[in-house]
Amino acid sequence: MSRRDSTSRRGVMVPQAKNDVYTALLAISLAAILIAIICLLLELRTYEWDFRAKDARAAVTVAQPFELASLDVPATADPLAPRVA
């Protein structure tokens, strides 16, 4: 019985998969996700990791409603007609 070389593999010989366009797209999407995570972490750091936004809720005020009656617009029969000075 002959001895097998210690570097040979046992099992079925399957050719190694080659990289194609889809593998490159997968790598690009992984890089984009990692960059997005880093940007999110930098953004959260500016807000001092305040997930509940307690400070932001306290600073929000309700705006007063816009009063259309206070506008000085002359009434015309055709609203699309050009103004004559």
Secondary structure, DSSP 8 states (H G I E B T S, - for coil): -----TT---S---------HHHHHHHHHHHHHHHHHHHHHHHHHHTTT-SS-HHHHHH--------GGGS-----SSTTS----
